[in-house]
Amino acid sequence: MTAASIPRLLALVVSGLLVLTACGPGDQDERSASAPGASSTSDTQAPSDKATDAEHEGHELPATPSPSVKPKPLRAGERRVTLAMPEAYTPSAPNGVGTDDYRCFILDPQLGKDAYLTGTNVLPGNPAVVHHVIMFKLPPEAGAAAEQSDAADPGLGWTCFGNMGFGRAPGEQLDNAQWLGAWAPGGEEAVATAGFGTRLTKGTRIVMQVHYNLLAGTEPDISGMQLRLVPRSADLTELQTFLIPAPVELPCRPEHADGELCDRAAAVADVKARFGQGPGSTNDLLYFLCGERKKSGPVSSCVRTMNEPTTIRAVAGHMHLLGRAIKIEVNPGTPSARTILDIKPWNFDDQGARPVDPIHLQPFDTVKVTCRHAQWLRDADPAFETQREDRYVVWGEGTTDEMCLGILTITRP
């Protein structure tokens, strides 16, 4: 994706925006929005016409997906809203090549007043093809741009490699990303620590970005989500998401270096052909953020400098299937250096955010992400069944491409 997003986000709840915690007492009845793009959890609701057609073709598609894991009880003041795509979507390669489809859909929780989001629970309708899901905040002033993107692209939703395709400037997207939550296989409901939440203004909608892995098939999908909401009057501390992406420069192994895509230029051209010039250029654009390109190799990193007081509340990392290890450090190389995330070996199916004791940073403090990737992992992983041959790997959106991303859940004064 672009420098502003990632995600596979991952088998995760890379909810780099919602701290995963145990929730408190206070169960309440579920309430659901009743509008286009929203559906109740009632088992009796009829599916849309398109979904019914898909079922006649032999596909079992619920009008509203059911949670794969029982949601945690609601806490005092929270209500739960369940949203779903209004009809089935059948994934395909948008550019006619590649094995990945990133598609964005607008969902409306019908917020008549400002509120805080205190939890997300993604409901993948067809887990076989849903590789990961990211939820973006769609403020009222950006609604026209989203509707234009939707109308300009035939079918439900629109192609959106990287982020939504519009919105904030790149710097803002990194320092205060518009993510609301994320999911990948193995992910569970993400619930914010008591007293914290993400503010949603009146009229805010949700853009649900779904990454479909075409290597797993092209069956139709109706995915959805559950949101935990509390009134704005609760006066919670606002959570934000801070991203630290790093470029990837993983060459072919010497004994496999005769492949056509072992040439870096050819590999970059392949990424651009599959995802477009913009998302396909992410790896090179990241050098404006992280400094000049260093010698290629299995290890990549990037350092970001804080420009205002910031408190880290949770941390997560994201790579793909060639990932071996990821580390996130605060003020590396100084007497105050500390490691706040160190995953080795990397587990693609465990990318959830880890809560941390508050880490207070000041302007000019630094945070560094370091990733290690390995080509030999493609020799055995079933996902590489049709891509066993080495290729020069750079940042790419696909299941069998790579990323290096640090994700911080933060608060600011």
C-alpha positions in Angstrom: 0.0 0.0 0.0 1.0 3.6 0.1 3.1 5.0 2.9 -0.1 6.0 4.6 -1.5 2.5 4.9 -0.3 -0.9 4.9 -2.1 -3.2 6.0 -2.3 -6.6 5.6 -2.9 -5.3 8.2 -2.4 -8.4 8.6 -3.7 -11.6 10.6 -4.3 -9.3 12.9 -6.1 -7.0 14.6 -3.5 -4.6 13.7 -5.6 -2.2 15.3 -2.9 0.2 15.7 -5.6 2.5 16.9 -7.4 0.4 19.4 -5.7 -1.0 22.4 -6.5 -4.7 22.9 -7.6 -5.1 26.5 -9.9 -7.1 28.7 -13.2 -5.2 28.9 -15.1 -4.2 32.0 -18.6 -5.2 33.1 -21.8 -3.7 31.8 -23.5 -5.8 29.1 -26.1 -3.9 27.1 -28.5 -4.9 24.3 -27.1 -4.6 20.8 -28.5 -1.8 18.6 -27.9 -1.7 14.9 -28.0 1.1 12.2 -30.8 0.6 9.6 -29.5 2.3 6.5 -27.8 1.5 3.2 -24.6 -0.2 4.1 -25.9 -1.1 7.6 -27.8 -4.2 8.8 -29.0 -5.6 12.0 -27.8 -8.9 13.5 -31.2 -10.4 13.1 -31.1 -13.9 11.7 -34.4 -13.2 9.9 -33.3 -10.3 7.7 -33.5 -11.1 4.0 -30.3 -10.8 1.9 -30.1 -8.3 -0.9 -31.1 -9.3 -4.5 -27.4 -9.7 -5.5 -26.7 -11.9 -2.5 -29.7 -14.1 -3.3 -28.5 -14.5 -6.9 -25.1 -15.6 -5.5 -26.8 -18.2 -3.3 -28.7 -19.6 -6.3 -25.3 -20.2 -7.8 -24.3 -22.3 -4.8 -22.7 -19.8 -2.6 -23.8 -19.4 1.0 -23.6 -15.7 1.7 -25.3 -14.3 4.9 -27.0 -10.9 4.7 -25.0 -10.0 7.8 -21.9 -12.0 8.6 -21.7 -13.6 12.1 -18.8 -13.0 14.5 -16.2 -15.8 14.3 -15.4 -15.1 17.9 -17.9 -14.1 20.5 -17.7 -10.3 21.1 -16.7 -9.1 24.6 -19.5 -7.7 26.8 -20.4 -4.1 26.4 -19.3 -1.7 29.1 -21.4 1.0 30.7 -22.4 3.7 28.2 -21.5 1.6 25.1 -23.8 0.6 22.3 -23.0 -1.8 19.5 -23.8 -1.0 15.8 -23.5 -3.7 13.2 -22.8 -2.7 9.6 -22.4 -4.8 6.4 -21.9 -4.4 2.7 -25.3 -3.9 1.0 -24.7 -6.7 -1.5 -22.2 -9.3 -2.6 -18.9 -8.3 -4.2 -17.0 -10.7 -6.4 -13.3 -9.9 -6.4 -11.0 -9.8 -9.4 -7.7 -8.4 -10.4 -8.4 -4.7 -11.1 -5.6 -4.2 -13.6 -6.1 -7.5 -15.3 -2.9 -8.9 -13.8 -1.9 -9.9 -10.3 -3.4 -12.0 -7.5 -4.8 -9.2 -5.2 -7.8 -7.0 -5.2 -8.1 -4.0 -2.7 -11.7 -2.8 -2.6 -13.2 0.1 -0.6 -16.9 0.2 0.5 -18.8 3.0 2.3 -20.7 2.0 5.4 -22.9 4.4 7.4 -23.4 4.1 11.2 -25.8 7.1 11.0 -24.2 9.3 13.6 -26.7 12.0 14.5 -24.3 13.3 17.1 -20.6 13.3 17.8 -19.4 10.0 19.4 -16.4 8.1 20.4 -15.4 4.7 18.9 -14.2 2.4 21.6 -14.0 -0.9 19.8 -14.2 -2.7 16.4 -15.0 -6.3 15.4 -14.6 -7.2 11.8 -17.0 -9.8 10.4 -15.4 -11.4 7.3 -18.2 -12.8 5.1 -16.0 -15.2 3.1 -12.8 -15.8 5.2 -11.3 -17.9 2.4 -10.7 -14.9 0.2 -10.6 -12.0 2.7 -6.9 -11.4 3.3 -7.3 -8.4 5.7 -9.6 -5.5 6.4 -8.8 -1.9 7.3 -11.4 0.6 8.5 -10.9 4.3 7.7 -12.7 7.3 9.1 -14.7 9.2 6.5 -15.5 12.6 7.9 -18.4 14.5 6.4 -16.2 16.9 4.4 -14.6 13.9 2.6 -17.9 12.2 1.8 -18.3 13.7 -1.7 -14.8 12.4 -2.7 -15.7 8.9 -1.6 -19.0 9.0 -3.4 -17.3 10.2 -6.5 -14.8 7.3 -6.3 -17.6 4.8 -5.8 -19.7 6.2 -8.7 -16.7 6.3 -11.1 -15.9 2.6 -10.6 -18.4 0.0 -11.9 -19.9 -2.3 -9.4 -20.0 -2.1 -5.6 -17.2 0.1 -4.1 -14.0 1.2 -5.8 -10.4 0.0 -6.3 -8.2 1.4 -3.5 -4.7 0.0 -3.4 -2.9 1.7 -0.4 -5.3 4.0 1.3 -8.8 5.3 0.4 -7.3 7.2 -2.6 -8.1 10.7 -1.2 -8.0 12.6 2.1 -5.1 14.1 4.0 -1.7 14.9 2.8 0.9 12.1 3.1 2.5 13.6 6.2 -0.8 13.9 8.0 -1.7 10.3 7.0 1.4 9.1 8.7 1.3 11.2 11.9 -2.4 10.9 12.5 -3.7 8.1 10.2 -7.4 7.9 9.6 -7.5 4.2 10.6 -10.2 3.1 12.9 -9.3 -0.6 13.1 -8.0 -3.5 11.1 -8.4 -7.3 10.9 -6.7 -10.4 9.4 -7.2 -14.1 10.1 -6.8 -14.8 13.8 -8.0 -11.3 14.7 -10.5 -10.8 17.5 -12.5 -7.8 18.7 -10.4 -4.8 19.5 -11.5 -2.9 22.5 -10.0 0.4 23.7 -8.7 0.7 27.3 -11.4 2.3 29.5 -11.2 6.1 29.2 -9.9 6.2 25.7 -11.6 6.3 22.2 -11.4 7.7 18.7 -13.6 10.7 18.1 -16.2 10.5 15.3 -18.0 13.8 14.4 -21.7 13.9 13.5 -22.2 12.4 10.0 -18.9 10.5 9.9 -19.1 7.3 7.9 -16.7 4.4 7.6 -14.7 3.2 4.5 -14.0 -0.5 4.8 -11.0 -1.5 2.7 -11.0 -5.3 2.0 -7.9 -7.0 0.6 -9.0 -10.1 -1.4 -6.4 -12.8 -2.0 -7.2 -14.1 -5.4 -4.8 -17.0 -4.9 -7.5 -18.4 -2.5 -10.3 -18.0 -5.1 -12.7 -15.4 -6.4 -15.9 -16.4 -4.6 -18.3 -13.6 -3.7 -18.1 -11.9 -0.3 -20.4 -9.8 2.0 -18.2 -8.6 4.9 -19.1 -6.3 7.7 -18.2 -5.0 11.1 -19.4 -4.2 14.6 -18.6 -0.8 16.2 -18.7 0.1 19.9 -19.8 3.7 20.4 -20.3 6.0 23.4 -21.6 9.5 23.4 -19.3 12.5 22.9 -20.3 13.6 26.4 -18.3 10.8 27.9 -15.2 13.1 27.3 -12.7 10.3 26.6 -9.1 10.8 25.8 -8.7 10.6 22.0 -6.6 7.9 20.4 -4.6 8.4 17.2 -2.5 6.2 15.0 1.1 7.0 14.1 2.8 4.9 11.3 6.5 4.1 10.7 6.9 2.5 7.2 10.3 1.4 5.9 11.2 0.5 2.4 12.1 -3.2 1.5 15.1 -4.1 -0.7 15.3 -8.0 -0.6 17.4 -9.4 -3.5 17.2 -12.9 -4.9 19.4 -15.5 -3.4 22.7 -15.9 -5.4 21.8 -19.4 -6.5 18.4 -18.2 -7.8 19.4 -14.8 -9.3 18.9 -15.7 -12.9 15.1 -15.2 -12.7 13.6 -12.4 -14.9 12.2 -10.6 -11.8 15.5 -10.7 -10.0 16.4 -7.5 -11.7 15.2 -4.6 -9.4 13.9 -2.5 -12.3 11.9 -5.4 -13.7 10.5 -6.2 -10.2 9.4 -2.5 -9.6 7.8 -2.5 -13.1 5.9 -5.6 -12.2 4.6 -4.0 -8.9 3.5 -0.9 -10.9 1.7 -3.1 -13.5 -0.3 -4.9 -10.7 -1.1 -1.9 -8.4 -0.7 1.2 -10.6 2.0 3.9 -10.7 1.1 5.5 -7.4 1.0 2.5 -5.0 3.8 0.8 -7.1 6.1 3.7 -6.4 5.7 3.5 -2.6 9.1 1.9 -2.0 11.0 4.7 -3.7 8.9 7.4 -2.2 9.7 6.1 1.3 13.3 7.2 0.8 12.0 10.8 1.1 10.9 9.8 4.6 13.7 7.4 5.7 16.8 8.7 3.9 18.7 7.6 0.8 18.6 4.0 -0.4 21.2 1.8 1.2 22.6 -1.5 -0.1 20.0 -4.2 -0.6 19.7 -7.0 1.9 17.4 -8.8 4.3 17.3 -6.0 6.9 15.4 -2.7 6.4 14.7 0.2 8.8 13.4 3.7 9.2 13.6 6.3 11.9 10.9 8.9 12.5 11.3 12.0 14.7 8.5 13.3 16.9 7.5 16.9 16.3 5.3 17.3 19.4 4.7 15.7 22.8 3.4 12.2 22.3 2.4 9.2 24.5 2.6 5.7 23.1 -0.2 3.5 24.4 0.1 0.4 22.2 2.4 -1.0 19.5 2.1 -3.4 16.6 4.2 -4.4 13.5 3.2 -5.6 10.1 5.0 -7.6 7.5 3.9 -10.3 5.0 4.9 -14.0 4.5 8.7 -13.4 4.0 9.0 -11.7 7.3 11.3 -13.1 9.9 11.5 -10.5 12.7 10.4 -7.0 13.5 11.6 -4.6 16.2 10.5 -1.1 17.3 12.8 1.0 19.4 12.5 4.4 21.1 15.5 6.7 20.9 17.9 4.0 19.6 21.6 4.6 20.1 21.1 6.9 23.1 21.3 6.3 26.9 17.5 6.4 27.0 17.1 3.7 24.3 14.4 1.0 24.9 12.8 -1.7 22.8 9.0 -1.6 22.8 8.3 -4.4 20.3 10.5 -7.4 19.4 8.9 -10.3 17.5 11.1 -13.1 16.4 10.2 -15.3 14.7 7.5 -13.3 13.0 4.1 -14.9 13.1 1.9 -13.7 10.2 -1.2 -14.9 12.0 -0.5 -12.9 15.2 -0.3 -9.2 14.3 -2.4 -7.8 17.1 -1.5 -4.5 18.9 0.3 -4.9 22.2 -0.7 -2.5 25.0 2.3 -0.9 26.7 2.8 1.1 29.8 2.6 4.8 28.7 5.8 5.9 27.0 6.1 9.7 27.0 8.0 11.2 24.1 9.1 14.8 23.5 9.9 16.7 20.3 13.0 15.3 18.6 12.7 11.9 20.3 12.9 9.2 17.7 11.2 5.8 17.0 12.8 3.2 14.8 11.3 0.2 13.0 13.6 -2.6 11.8 12.4 -5.6 9.7 14.2 -8.8 8.6 12.9 -10.8 5.6 14.0 -14.0 4.0 13.6 -15.4 0.5 13.9 -19.1 1.6 10.5 -18.9 3.3 8.9 -19.1 -0.2 10.3 -22.6 -0.6 7.7 -24.2 1.7 4.8 -21.8 2.3 1.7 -23.0 0.4 0.9 -19.3 -0.4 3.9 -19.4 -2.8 2.8 -22.5 -4.6 2.8 -20.7 -7.9 5.6 -18.3 -7.1 8.4 -20.4 -5.8 11.0 -18.7 -7.9 12.9 -15.8 -6.2 12.1 -12.2 -7.3 13.6 -8.9 -6.1 11.2 -7.9 -3.4 10.2 -4.3 -2.7 7.2 -2.8 -0.9 4.0 -4.1 -2.5 0.4 -4.5 -1.8 0.1 -8.2 -2.6 -0.1 -11.2 -0.3 3.2 -12.5 -1.7 4.8 -9.0 -1.8 6.3 -7.4 1.3 6.0 -4.5 3.8 7.8 -3.2 6.9 5.5 -1.2 9.1 5.5 0.0 12.7 2.1 1.0 14.1 1.8 3.1 17.3 -1.4 3.8 19.1 -0.8 7.3 20.7 -2.4 10.2 22.5 -1.3 13.8 22.3 -2.0 16.7 24.7 
